[in-house]
Amino acid sequence: MFSSKLMRRARKLTLPSGALLLALGTSAYAVECGMAEAFKQRDGNGKGGLTSVWSGEQSSSLLFIESLNVNTDGTSRSYSVDDFWGERTALNNLCNAMKDACAGLSKDELRKRRILTQQAFANGWPDAQLKASRISPSIIPFKNGKPCSPKNGFLISATALHKPAINDVCDTNNYVDSLIVPALVIPKNPSKTQLSEFAKRNAKVGDLVVAMVPGTAKPVFAVVGDTGPAGELGEGSLALNGSLLGKKAEPTNYLEVRGKGAFKGKAWTVPKAIVIVFPGSRDTANPFMTRDRIDESAQQRFEKWGGLERMNACAAAYR
């Protein structure tokens, strides 16, 4: 099940390479971080609207410390037209799959958007109604000009990390399942002619990642699985955040993901995580899409980089 597998894996991954000695934090094993600020990422979630991103030698690694919100895309029960707000079994609010994310809408306008979307779905997504719903084809894949047919009552949602050759955009096996694969979201390029600060340093979808809650000595190995708004940083898949938080079961619905109502205090947002991205570590021919491959390859990168001891040094030095 979700939790026991995660917890066993977390314990297993903290043992190799002298992790016990590292956890002791003795001065004999102290190292320097050896990183410095490379840029300030525009970040609507960060303090003051900016997050400092540090770089290692020749941008071989990028590091930041930030809270991690949740990205549910790719999982089998992310969005539902019927359970629009994710109050029963959907893990996300359908507004988050719309081009405008329903931003700035009043309570009455939100209700109208829900009704319009549900009517469009019931009518087979006529062009005018589909356009008015603002459903984003970059999140909900389209086939023949319409959103893919639901599977088990949930819309298909896509991720930027996918199999190299896609014959059917509606096949969920093409994408990274948020509940299964620990994955990080990085900012997309601001425009077609402008690269993001991450992309300028060759950090892209498919690259390997290590994340950890400072002070836990329990790194979680992950992959860059998606891109998000150009002005935001700090979002992880359910599997990544669940591992960092030590969750023992899948979330019930979006209310639990957000920690609302009866789930107050049980949110899947990670308050603080130290994250390392290894630019250029991706495998374009055979992308890292399974946890076993991600664990093996990311752990090797992490240990070569300096492992827990260096990560702790960077956590202490980061400003």
C-alpha positions as CSV (number, residue, x, y, z in Angstrom):
1,M,0.0,0.0,0.0
2,F,0.9,3.7,-0.2
3,S,2.4,4.3,3.2
4,S,4.2,1.1,4.1
5,K,6.0,1.1,0.8
6,L,6.9,4.7,1.1
7,M,8.2,4.3,4.7
8,R,10.1,1.2,4.0
9,R,11.7,2.9,1.0
10,A,12.6,6.0,3.0
11,R,14.3,3.9,5.7
12,K,16.2,1.9,3.1
13,L,17.5,4.9,1.3
14,T,18.9,6.6,4.4
15,L,21.2,3.7,5.2
16,P,23.9,3.6,2.4
17,S,27.1,5.5,2.2
18,G,27.7,6.2,5.9
19,A,24.3,7.8,6.5
20,L,24.6,6.9,10.2
21,L,27.8,8.9,10.5
22,L,26.3,11.7,8.6
23,A,23.3,11.8,10.8
24,L,25.5,12.1,13.8
25,G,26.7,15.4,12.4
26,T,30.2,15.2,13.9
27,S,32.6,17.9,13.0
28,A,35.0,15.2,11.6
29,Y,32.7,14.8,8.7
30,A,31.7,18.4,8.2
31,V,31.9,19.7,4.7
32,E,31.1,23.1,3.1
33,C,28.1,23.6,0.9
34,G,30.2,24.9,-2.0
35,M,27.2,26.6,-3.7
36,A,26.2,30.2,-4.1
37,E,23.1,32.1,-5.3
38,A,22.7,31.9,-9.1
39,F,19.5,33.8,-9.5
40,K,16.3,34.9,-7.7
41,Q,13.3,33.1,-9.1
42,R,10.1,35.1,-9.3
43,D,7.8,33.1,-7.0
44,G,4.3,34.0,-6.0
45,N,4.6,31.4,-3.2
46,G,7.9,32.7,-1.9
47,K,8.6,35.3,0.8
48,G,8.7,38.7,-0.9
49,G,7.7,37.1,-4.2
50,L,11.2,35.8,-4.8
51,T,13.1,32.6,-4.0
52,S,16.9,32.3,-4.1
53,V,18.2,29.5,-6.2
54,W,21.8,28.4,-5.6
55,S,24.1,26.8,-8.1
56,G,27.0,24.4,-7.9
57,E,30.0,24.4,-10.1
58,Q,29.1,24.9,-13.8
59,S,25.4,24.7,-12.8
60,S,25.8,20.9,-12.3
61,S,23.3,21.3,-9.4
62,L,20.6,23.8,-8.5
63,L,19.3,24.1,-4.9
64,F,16.5,26.0,-3.3
65,I,14.5,25.8,0.0
66,E,10.7,26.4,-0.3
67,S,7.4,25.0,0.7
68,L,5.9,22.5,-1.7
69,N,2.3,22.7,-2.9
70,V,0.7,19.7,-4.6
71,N,0.5,18.8,-8.3
72,T,-2.0,16.1,-8.9
73,D,-1.7,15.9,-12.7
74,G,-1.2,12.5,-14.2
75,T,-3.0,10.5,-11.5
76,S,-6.1,8.5,-12.3
77,R,-8.5,10.6,-10.1
78,S,-7.2,14.1,-10.4
79,Y,-10.1,15.9,-12.0
80,S,-13.9,15.1,-12.2
81,V,-16.6,17.1,-14.0
82,D,-19.2,15.7,-11.6
83,D,-17.1,16.2,-8.4
84,F,-16.0,19.7,-9.7
85,W,-14.6,21.0,-6.4
86,G,-13.0,17.7,-5.3
87,E,-15.3,17.3,-2.3
88,R,-15.8,13.6,-2.7
89,T,-13.1,11.6,-4.5
90,A,-11.4,13.9,-7.0
91,L,-7.9,15.0,-5.8
92,N,-8.1,18.5,-7.4
93,N,-10.5,21.3,-8.2
94,L,-11.3,21.4,-11.9
95,C,-10.6,25.1,-12.0
96,N,-7.0,24.2,-11.7
97,A,-7.2,22.5,-15.1
98,M,-8.5,25.7,-16.8
99,K,-6.6,28.3,-18.6
100,D,-7.5,31.0,-16.1
101,A,-7.7,28.8,-13.1
102,C,-11.0,30.6,-12.3
103,A,-8.8,33.4,-10.9
104,G,-10.8,36.5,-9.8
105,L,-14.2,34.9,-10.2
106,S,-16.8,35.7,-7.6
107,K,-18.8,33.0,-5.8
108,D,-21.6,33.4,-8.3
109,E,-19.3,33.3,-11.2
110,L,-17.6,30.2,-9.9
111,R,-21.0,28.5,-9.7
112,K,-21.8,29.5,-13.2
113,R,-18.4,28.2,-14.4
114,R,-19.2,24.8,-12.8
115,I,-22.6,24.6,-14.3
116,L,-21.4,25.7,-17.8
117,T,-18.6,23.1,-17.7
118,Q,-21.0,20.3,-16.5
119,Q,-23.4,21.2,-19.3
120,A,-20.6,21.3,-21.9
121,F,-19.6,17.8,-20.8
122,A,-23.2,16.5,-20.8
123,N,-23.6,17.9,-24.4
124,G,-20.4,16.2,-25.7
125,W,-18.2,19.4,-25.5
126,P,-19.7,21.5,-28.3
127,D,-17.1,24.0,-29.5
128,A,-18.6,27.1,-28.1
129,Q,-19.2,25.6,-24.7
130,L,-15.8,24.0,-24.6
131,K,-14.2,27.3,-25.3
132,A,-16.3,29.0,-22.6
133,S,-15.2,26.3,-20.0
134,R,-11.6,27.4,-20.4
135,I,-10.4,23.7,-20.1
136,S,-6.7,23.7,-20.9
137,P,-5.4,21.1,-23.4
138,S,-2.0,21.3,-21.8
139,I,-3.5,19.8,-18.6
140,I,-6.5,17.8,-20.0
141,P,-5.3,16.2,-23.3
142,F,-7.6,16.7,-26.3
143,K,-8.3,14.1,-29.0
144,N,-10.1,15.2,-32.1
145,G,-10.6,18.6,-30.7
146,K,-12.3,17.5,-27.4
147,P,-11.1,16.4,-24.0
148,C,-10.3,12.7,-23.7
149,S,-13.2,10.6,-22.5
150,P,-13.3,10.1,-18.8
151,K,-11.9,7.0,-17.2
152,N,-13.7,5.6,-14.2
153,G,-15.4,9.0,-13.9
154,F,-12.3,11.1,-14.0
155,L,-10.8,13.2,-16.7
156,I,-7.4,12.2,-18.1
157,S,-4.7,14.6,-17.1
158,A,-1.3,14.9,-18.7
159,T,2.2,15.7,-17.5
160,A,5.1,17.3,-19.4
161,L,7.2,14.2,-18.7
162,H,5.8,11.4,-20.8
163,K,6.9,8.4,-22.9
164,P,8.9,9.4,-26.0
165,A,6.4,8.1,-28.5
166,I,2.7,8.7,-27.8
167,N,0.2,6.9,-30.0
168,D,-2.8,7.8,-28.0
169,V,-2.9,11.0,-25.9
170,C,-5.8,9.5,-23.9
171,D,-3.7,6.6,-22.6
172,T,-2.8,7.4,-18.9
173,N,0.2,5.1,-19.1
174,N,1.9,7.8,-21.2
175,Y,2.2,10.1,-18.2
176,V,3.7,10.3,-14.7
177,D,1.2,9.2,-12.0
178,S,1.3,11.8,-9.2
179,L,0.3,9.2,-6.6
180,I,3.1,6.8,-7.6
181,V,6.1,8.8,-8.9
182,P,7.9,11.4,-6.8
183,A,8.1,14.4,-9.1
184,L,8.9,18.1,-9.0
185,V,7.4,21.0,-11.0
186,I,9.7,23.7,-12.3
187,P,8.7,27.0,-13.9
188,K,8.0,26.9,-17.6
189,N,9.6,29.3,-20.0
190,P,8.0,32.8,-19.8
191,S,7.5,32.9,-23.5
192,K,8.3,31.1,-26.7
193,T,11.4,33.4,-27.2
194,Q,12.5,33.5,-23.5
195,L,14.0,30.7,-21.5
196,S,13.3,30.3,-17.8
197,E,16.3,30.7,-15.4
198,F,16.2,27.0,-14.9
199,A,16.2,26.2,-18.6
200,K,19.1,28.6,-19.1
201,R,21.1,26.3,-16.8
202,N,19.9,23.2,-18.6
203,A,17.4,22.1,-16.0
204,K,14.5,20.6,-17.8
205,V,11.7,18.1,-17.5
206,G,13.1,14.6,-16.9
207,D,16.1,15.7,-14.8
208,L,16.8,13.9,-11.5
209,V,15.9,15.5,-8.1
210,V,16.5,15.0,-4.4
211,A,14.3,16.6,-1.8
212,M,14.3,16.5,2.0
213,V,12.7,18.1,4.9
214,P,15.5,19.8,6.8
215,G,16.6,18.0,9.9
216,T,15.1,14.6,8.9
217,A,18.1,12.9,7.2
218,K,15.5,11.2,4.9
219,P,16.1,12.2,1.3
220,V,13.5,11.4,-1.3
221,F,14.6,10.8,-4.8
222,A,12.5,12.3,-7.6
223,V,12.3,13.6,-11.2
224,V,11.3,16.8,-12.8
225,G,7.9,15.7,-14.0
226,D,6.1,18.9,-15.1
227,T,6.3,22.6,-15.6
228,G,4.1,25.2,-14.0
229,P,3.6,29.0,-14.0
230,A,6.6,31.0,-14.9
231,G,6.2,33.1,-11.8
232,E,5.9,30.3,-9.2
233,L,8.2,27.7,-7.6
234,G,7.6,24.9,-5.2
235,E,5.2,22.1,-6.2
236,G,5.6,18.4,-5.9
237,S,3.6,15.3,-6.8
238,L,1.5,13.5,-4.2
239,A,4.1,10.8,-4.1
240,L,6.9,13.3,-3.4
241,N,5.0,15.3,-0.8
242,G,3.6,12.1,0.8
243,S,7.0,10.7,1.2
244,L,8.4,13.9,2.7
245,L,5.5,14.1,5.1
246,G,5.4,10.4,6.0
247,K,1.8,10.0,4.8
248,K,0.4,6.5,5.4
249,A,-2.4,6.4,2.8
250,E,-3.7,8.1,-0.3
251,P,-5.6,11.3,0.2
252,T,-9.4,11.0,0.2
253,N,-10.1,14.1,-1.9
254,Y,-9.0,17.7,-2.7
255,L,-10.2,18.8,0.7
256,E,-7.6,16.6,2.3
257,V,-4.9,17.6,-0.1
258,R,-5.6,21.2,0.9
259,G,-6.2,20.4,4.6
260,K,-9.7,21.9,4.7
261,G,-12.8,21.1,6.6
262,A,-12.7,17.8,8.4
263,F,-9.1,17.4,7.2
264,K,-7.7,20.5,8.9
265,G,-4.1,19.9,9.9
266,K,-3.7,17.0,7.4
267,A,-2.8,18.9,4.3
268,W,-0.3,17.5,1.8
269,T,1.6,20.7,1.4
270,V,5.2,20.4,2.7
271,P,5.9,23.5,4.9
272,K,9.6,23.5,4.1
273,A,11.8,21.3,1.8
274,I,15.4,21.6,0.5
275,V,15.4,20.6,-3.1
276,I,18.3,19.8,-5.4
277,V,17.9,19.5,-9.2
278,F,20.6,17.9,-11.3
279,P,20.5,19.7,-14.7
280,G,21.2,17.6,-17.7
281,S,20.7,14.3,-15.9
282,R,17.6,13.3,-17.9
283,D,17.4,10.3,-20.2
284,T,15.5,11.5,-23.3
285,A,15.5,8.1,-25.0
286,N,14.2,6.3,-21.9
287,P,12.8,8.8,-19.4
288,F,13.0,8.2,-15.7
289,M,9.3,7.4,-15.1
290,T,9.5,4.5,-12.6
291,R,10.4,4.8,-9.0
292,D,13.0,2.1,-9.1
293,R,15.0,3.8,-11.9
294,I,14.6,7.2,-10.3
295,D,15.8,5.9,-6.9
296,E,18.9,4.2,-8.3
297,S,20.0,7.0,-10.6
298,A,19.2,9.9,-8.3
299,Q,20.9,8.3,-5.4
300,Q,24.1,7.8,-7.4
301,R,24.0,11.5,-8.4
302,F,23.3,12.5,-4.8
303,E,26.1,10.5,-3.3
304,K,28.6,11.8,-5.9
305,W,27.4,15.3,-5.2
306,G,28.1,14.9,-1.5
307,G,25.1,13.2,0.0
308,L,23.4,14.1,3.3
309,E,26.4,15.8,4.8
310,R,26.7,18.4,2.0
311,M,22.9,18.8,1.9
312,N,22.8,19.6,5.6
313,A,25.7,22.1,5.1
314,C,23.7,23.8,2.3
315,A,20.5,23.9,4.5
316,A,22.5,25.6,7.2
317,A,24.1,28.1,4.9
318,Y,21.1,28.9,2.7
319,R,19.8,32.5,3.0
